[in-house]
Amino acid sequence: MSASNLTFNPPPGWPKPPTGWVPPAGWTPDPNWPEPPTGWVLWIPTTDASAETAEPVPTPPANSTEESVAIDSAPTAASRVSYLEAENAALQAQLSQLRADDYVELSDARVLQDVGIYRYHHPLETAAAYRDRLTELESRIADLVKSGRAIIKSEMFTFNNSLAQGRRMTDDLAKLMLRAYNSEADNSIRSLRLGNVVTSKRRLEASRNAIAKLGSLMEMRISDNFHSLRVEEVELTADWLMKKQEEREAERDERARLREERRVEKELAEERARLDKERAHLANMLDALRAKGEDDLGLIARLNDVDAAIALNDYRAANIRAGYVYVISNEGAFGPDVVKIGLTRRLEPRERIYELGGASVPFRFDTHALYFSEDAVSLEAELHRHFADRALNRANTRKEFFFTTPAEVRDVLLQKVGNILEFREDAEATEYRQSVALWPGQSQNAVGSDTDPDIASSFNSS
């Protein structure tokens, strides 16, 4: 088959030659063009359609070179599949390279999981200190822009053979590039949320790299010093947001603590008033009996009990560290083997546990242990330290939920206090067990009072 009956078949990534093009003597492909896929055929037979519309197909012959291929038959289905597979491989390679160069992970959830616990980039004491530092940094950024040191560009680029026009062109383009970079930096800062600083820094770095690629002809790029300042601004803003959130949570916890203390003080004062009234009544009764020359051992015993209760009440009012350490669980809300270890100074500690099982969780808490301690604050802190590596919330140490079983907490308590009068290992979880069988996705068969016990047991355990 003569050369006039063949059409040049450019591999993926090669430019398409003019119609009827024949390579001159000694022609070689541009070294910047991608390598042809294995077995690619550079020349294919011309069909009845024009060369422009003919669909080239690689039909790799055995032991032949690309330049000496001669095909005497029309493209087959197998050769078409080979062509598509080769083109797909080339496109996949290009896509992988683009992803490696320009891809930025923007999923905050994925990035936060990869990074883990937030670490301060510039540790400062207060949110106000971060605000002052940011104000000073903004001034330094503005100074770099005013001095023209924010972006580096070539001073020797010419336009229309004019160096002056070339400089004017690079100046205008540099302003445009710097505006685009600063816009990305400002957007990154505005979109900052707690912990997503990594995403913002990646976006800023990607913007800088894109500007360097687009401005390579004029040797244009964002200066290292300016980029460092803007990255520091992102980090400081993230630190400021995190510190501000911590201060808000600390203030909220402090307000809750003060409300609890006032409530406890009120309870203790009311209890003291009740005990004083009861003691006065018992004392009057006992004095009346003694005036008649009689005595009542029962009244004396009750009076002694009231005196002991008054002494304990006064002690608790004076000692703010005394209280109850509780161990509770909520299987329906948090699953099995998760407990909350806390303390309360309430006279009736179960009232506090009842409040915790309010509208914020779907089911009531089960109580496993209530232990009164004269230094409940220290005891609670020791338990928290012991189970710190199993805390549910690693980012906020003020939370009190841990991956452990009530039995494990009991064993640690026994080591520290020696004896626990009351402890319950199993959780009743009554509301949860009554509800779970009726959840969407569970069996819809009603379990009534006349249902076979074995069937009901199987149904509830599903």
NORHUWO-V758059 format. One record per helix or strand. SS is the DSSP state (H for helix, E for strand). FROM is the first residue (numbers start at 1). LEN is the number of residues. If there is no record, write none. Layout:
SS/FROM/LEN
SS/FROM/LEN
This chain:
H/3/3
E/6/3
E/43/3
H/77/26
H/108/8
H/127/20
E/151/2
E/159/1
E/162/1
H/163/28
H/197/18
H/216/3
E/221/2
H/224/68
H/297/22
E/323/7
H/331/4
E/338/7
H/349/8
E/366/8
H/376/11
H/388/3
E/391/1
E/401/3
H/406/12
E/423/1
H/430/7
H/453/8
